[in-house]
Amino acid sequence: MRPPSLVGLDTTEIRAVLADRADAAWRARQIAHWVYGKAVETFDEMRDLPVALRNELAGRFCVSPIEVASQARSTDEVDKLLVHNGDGQVYECVLLPYPDRVSCCLSSQVGCPMGCTFCATGLGGFDRNLEAGEIVGQYLVLQRRSERRIGHVVFMGMGEPLLNFDHVLKAMRLLHDEVGLSYRHMTVSTVGLVPQIRQLAELELPIHLALSLHSPFDEVRNRLMPVNRRWPVAQAVGAMRAYQKKTGRKVTFEYLLIDGVNDTRAEAVELARLVRGFPNVVNLIPFNHVNTEQGFRRPTAERVRAFRSELEARGVNVTERVERGHDIGAACGQLAGRHPGRFARRSRASELTVPVS
């Protein structure tokens, strides 16, 4: 068993670890700066700490909670890392450099229990929730690989963030309070867990919330996303309206376009009606290849343009996802945590139940 990690502890918690020292407050701030501000990997890098304190900490803790199992770089310079915390239960995180910023995509669970039929993670099953330190650890390990500061974080990796509410919330607070990121540069994506959306709204954090919608029709969304049988379209969109009103933040509706499934004119017309009347954006995502029993296919560029035109003609604010990392399986829906050395047992989605609160 590896020792506990400092990543996951805030400055106050680190101070409690040093409670028997007269300089605990000062040293805690120094340590937190090295861990979160400098993203160091070892205690030896904390050069302004006394050697005795570094040795003491090394005997009780490790710095990072995760190890890198493998790394792949795409032709568009996206880095996908496969990481674990020593137990072989692997999960993925992605570094996304853009000309004007650097973003990263973090996982919140090992696998995912939601069972969405178009998603490689969901098809693989579920192992466990990630702790806050394991979530923030992904950011830090990616930051060590980036020459520029990572200023944006999206919780769109493996897992449903709102099923791991407390750890994701603490991770966001660590990223804000300790790393120094703005809440406005954090995005949480959910399949539509209505009670948790409303719970998040009550916190009034200015984070960006995105709903994976993928159809305005319950009969279609039921086939794509089992969660819709518990919280159908009207309830999920209603919760997003309430979130937007409470926080004042524009919300996003993610819409995966699948050829012949949800890319018809009727879908576009109903989607436009559904999102009318409050600040939002519809983000179109042409399907990225995942082996599914349904044989889903990517729509042609012409069908994507036609769907977008229908929305825009009805006054919908539309964007189209800039695809990154497709050739290394890092694009939307492709994260699967595949690794030949892993030994974690994956539960099937059919064996799991979705909590109602």
C-alpha positions in Angstrom: 0.0 0.0 0.0 1.3 3.4 -0.9 1.3 6.2 1.7 -1.5 8.8 1.5 -1.0 11.7 -0.9 -0.7 15.4 -0.1 -2.7 16.1 -3.3 -6.3 16.2 -2.1 -5.5 18.2 1.1 -6.0 21.9 1.2 -3.8 24.3 3.0 -5.8 24.1 6.2 -5.7 20.3 6.1 -1.9 20.3 5.5 -1.6 22.7 8.5 -3.4 20.1 10.6 -0.8 17.5 9.6 1.9 19.8 10.9 -0.1 20.8 14.0 2.8 20.0 16.4 5.1 22.6 14.8 5.2 26.2 15.8 5.6 27.2 12.2 2.8 25.0 10.9 0.8 27.8 9.2 3.8 29.1 7.3 5.1 25.6 6.3 1.6 24.6 5.2 1.4 27.5 2.8 4.8 26.6 1.4 4.0 23.0 0.9 0.6 23.8 -0.7 2.4 26.2 -3.1 4.8 23.5 -4.1 2.1 20.8 -4.5 -0.5 22.9 -6.3 1.3 26.0 -7.6 4.5 24.3 -8.9 3.0 20.8 -9.4 6.2 19.1 -8.1 6.5 15.3 -8.0 8.9 14.9 -5.1 9.6 16.4 -1.7 13.2 17.1 -2.7 11.9 19.7 -5.1 10.5 21.7 -2.2 13.8 23.5 -1.8 12.8 26.1 0.8 11.7 23.5 3.3 14.2 22.2 5.9 15.7 18.8 4.9 14.4 17.3 8.2 10.9 18.3 7.3 11.2 17.0 3.8 12.4 13.7 5.1 9.6 13.5 7.7 7.0 14.2 5.0 8.5 11.6 2.7 8.2 9.0 5.5 4.5 9.7 5.9 3.2 10.8 2.5 3.7 10.7 -1.2 3.2 13.9 -3.3 1.1 12.6 -6.2 -1.7 10.0 -5.8 -1.4 8.7 -9.3 1.1 7.1 -11.7 1.2 7.2 -15.5 0.7 3.9 -17.1 0.9 5.1 -20.7 0.8 8.3 -22.8 -0.2 8.9 -26.4 0.1 12.0 -28.5 -2.2 12.7 -31.5 -1.3 14.4 -34.7 -2.9 17.6 -33.4 -0.7 17.6 -30.3 -3.4 16.3 -27.9 -1.9 14.2 -25.1 -3.9 11.3 -23.6 -2.6 9.8 -20.4 -3.7 6.5 -18.8 -3.2 6.8 -15.1 -3.9 4.8 -11.9 -3.1 5.0 -8.2 -1.1 1.8 -7.9 -4.1 -0.6 -7.9 -4.3 -1.1 -11.7 -7.7 0.5 -12.0 -6.9 2.8 -14.8 -8.6 6.0 -16.1 -7.8 8.6 -18.6 -7.2 12.3 -18.8 -6.4 14.5 -21.8 -4.3 17.6 -22.4 -5.9 19.9 -25.0 -3.6 22.8 -26.2 -5.2 25.5 -28.3 -3.5 28.6 -29.8 -5.1 30.9 -27.2 -5.3 28.6 -24.2 -4.6 25.2 -22.7 -7.5 23.1 -21.4 -7.7 19.6 -20.0 -10.4 16.9 -19.7 -10.5 15.1 -16.4 -12.2 11.8 -15.3 -14.3 11.6 -12.2 -14.9 7.8 -12.0 -13.1 4.6 -13.1 -15.5 3.6 -15.8 -19.1 4.8 -15.8 -22.3 3.2 -14.6 -24.7 5.2 -16.8 -24.6 2.8 -19.8 -25.0 5.3 -22.6 -25.0 3.2 -25.8 -22.7 5.5 -27.8 -19.9 5.8 -25.3 -16.9 3.6 -24.9 -16.6 4.3 -21.2 -20.2 3.5 -20.5 -20.0 0.3 -22.5 -17.0 -0.8 -20.4 -18.8 -0.7 -17.1 -18.0 0.8 -13.7 -15.4 0.3 -11.0 -15.4 3.1 -8.5 -15.5 6.8 -7.8 -12.3 8.8 -7.8 -11.3 10.8 -4.8 -10.7 14.5 -5.0 -6.9 14.0 -4.9 -7.1 11.6 -7.8 -9.1 14.1 -9.8 -6.8 17.1 -9.1 -3.8 14.7 -9.5 -4.8 14.4 -13.2 -4.6 18.2 -13.6 -1.2 18.3 -12.0 0.3 15.4 -14.0 -1.0 17.1 -17.2 0.4 20.5 -16.1 3.8 18.9 -15.7 3.6 18.0 -19.4 2.5 21.4 -20.6 4.9 24.4 -21.2 1.9 26.7 -20.8 -0.4 27.0 -17.8 -3.6 25.0 -18.0 -6.3 27.5 -17.5 -9.5 25.6 -18.3 -10.8 22.3 -16.9 -13.7 20.2 -18.3 -15.1 17.3 -16.3 -16.0 15.4 -19.5 -13.7 12.4 -19.1 -14.6 9.0 -17.8 -17.6 8.8 -15.4 -20.6 10.9 -14.5 -19.3 13.8 -12.3 -22.6 14.4 -10.4 -22.6 10.7 -9.3 -19.4 11.6 -7.5 -20.7 14.9 -6.2 -18.7 15.5 -3.0 -15.3 14.5 -4.5 -15.9 16.5 -7.7 -17.0 19.5 -5.6 -13.9 19.3 -3.4 -11.7 18.9 -6.5 -13.2 22.1 -8.0 -12.6 23.9 -4.8 -8.9 22.7 -4.7 -8.5 23.8 -8.3 -10.0 27.2 -7.4 -8.5 27.9 -3.9 -5.1 26.1 -4.2 -4.2 26.0 -7.9 -5.8 29.4 -8.6 -8.2 28.6 -11.5 -11.4 30.5 -12.0 -14.7 28.7 -11.5 -15.8 30.3 -14.7 -13.1 28.3 -16.5 -14.5 24.9 -15.2 -17.2 22.9 -17.0 -19.1 20.0 -15.6 -20.9 17.7 -18.0 -23.8 15.5 -16.8 -26.2 13.0 -18.4 -29.0 14.7 -16.5 -29.2 13.7 -12.8 -31.9 16.1 -11.9 -31.6 16.2 -8.1 -27.8 16.7 -8.3 -28.3 19.5 -10.9 -30.6 21.3 -8.5 -28.2 20.6 -5.6 -25.3 22.1 -7.6 -27.5 25.2 -8.4 -28.0 25.9 -4.7 -24.2 26.3 -4.3 -24.3 29.2 -6.8 -20.8 28.5 -8.0 -20.2 30.2 -11.3 -19.1 27.0 -13.1 -20.4 26.1 -16.5 -22.9 23.3 -16.7 -23.4 21.1 -19.8 -26.2 18.6 -20.3 -25.6 15.6 -22.6 -29.0 15.8 -24.3 -28.7 14.0 -27.7 -32.4 14.0 -28.5 -35.4 16.1 -27.6 -37.6 13.0 -27.9 -37.9 10.6 -24.9 -38.4 7.5 -27.1 -35.0 8.2 -28.8 -33.2 9.3 -25.7 -34.4 6.3 -23.8 -32.6 4.1 -26.3 -29.4 6.2 -26.2 -29.3 7.0 -22.5 -30.9 4.7 -19.8 -30.9 7.7 -17.4 -33.8 9.2 -19.4 -36.1 6.5 -18.1 -35.6 8.0 -14.6 -35.5 11.7 -15.5 -37.0 12.3 -19.0 -36.2 15.2 -21.3 -38.6 17.7 -19.8 -37.3 17.2 -16.3 -33.6 17.4 -17.4 -34.1 20.5 -19.4 -36.2 22.0 -16.6 -33.4 21.5 -14.2 -31.0 23.2 -16.6 -33.4 26.2 -16.8 -33.5 26.4 -13.0 -29.7 26.1 -12.9 -29.3 29.0 -15.4 -31.8 31.2 -13.5 -30.1 30.5 -10.1 -26.5 31.0 -11.3 -26.9 33.5 -14.1 -24.6 31.3 -16.2 -25.4 30.3 -19.8 -25.8 26.5 -20.0 -24.8 24.1 -22.8 -26.7 21.3 -24.4 -24.3 18.8 -25.8 -25.9 17.1 -28.9 -24.2 14.0 -30.4 -25.3 13.6 -34.0 -25.7 10.0 -35.0 -26.6 9.2 -38.6 -30.2 8.3 -39.1 -30.9 8.2 -35.3 -31.2 11.8 -34.0 -30.1 14.0 -36.9 -33.5 14.5 -38.6 -35.3 17.8 -39.3 -38.0 16.8 -36.8 -35.3 16.5 -34.1 -33.9 19.9 -34.9 -37.3 21.6 -34.9 -38.3 20.0 -31.5 -34.8 20.8 -30.1 -35.2 24.5 -31.0 -38.6 24.6 -29.3 -37.2 22.9 -26.2 -34.3 25.3 -25.6 -36.1 28.5 -26.5 -36.4 31.4 -24.0 -33.3 31.3 -21.8 -29.5 31.7 -22.3 -27.9 28.6 -23.7 -25.9 27.1 -26.5 -26.3 23.9 -28.4 -23.0 22.2 -29.1 -23.1 19.8 -32.0 -20.8 16.8 -31.9 -20.6 14.5 -34.9 -20.4 10.9 -33.7 -16.8 9.6 -33.1 -16.3 6.0 -33.9 -17.0 3.6 -31.0 -17.8 -0.1 -31.6 -21.4 -0.5 -30.6 -24.0 -3.2 -30.9 -26.2 -0.7 -32.7 -23.7 0.0 -35.4 -23.9 3.8 -35.0 -22.4 5.8 -37.8 -21.2 9.4 -38.2 -23.5 11.6 -40.3 -22.2 13.2 -43.4 -21.0 16.7 -43.3 -24.0 17.7 -45.4 -26.4 16.2 -42.8 -24.5 18.1 -40.0 -24.8 21.3 -41.9 -28.5 20.8 -42.5 -29.2 20.1 -38.8 -27.3 23.2 -37.8 -29.1 25.3 -40.4 -32.5 24.2 -39.0 -31.5 25.3 -35.5 -29.9 28.6 -36.6 -33.0 29.4 -38.6 -35.0 29.2 -35.4 -32.7 31.5 -33.5 -30.7 28.8 -31.6 -27.1 29.7 -30.6 -25.2 26.8 -32.1 -21.5 25.7 -32.0 -19.8 22.7 -33.4 -17.3 20.7 -31.3 -13.7 21.2 -32.6 -12.5 17.6 -32.8 -9.2 16.9 -31.0 -7.3 13.6 -30.5 -9.6 11.4 -32.6 -6.6 9.3 -33.9 -5.6 8.3 -30.3 -9.1 7.6 -29.0 -9.3 10.9 -27.0 -12.3 12.5 -28.7 -15.8 12.7 -27.2 -17.1 9.3 -26.2 -13.9 7.4 -26.9 -12.3 7.3 -23.5 -12.3 3.6 -22.4 -9.4 3.1 -20.0 -8.0 0.2 -22.0 -4.7 -1.1 -20.7 -3.3 -4.7 -21.0 -2.0 -4.7 -17.4 -5.2 -3.7 -15.7 -7.0 -6.2 -13.5 -10.0 -4.2 -12.2 -13.4 -5.9 -12.6 -15.9 -3.9 -14.6 -19.5 -4.1 -13.5 -22.1 -4.2 -16.3 -24.4 -1.2 -16.5 -27.3 -3.6 -16.2 -26.2 -4.6 -12.8 -26.2 -1.0 -11.5 -28.9 1.3 -10.3 -29.0 5.1 -10.5 -29.6 6.8 -7.2 -32.7 9.0 -7.0 -31.2 11.7 -4.9 
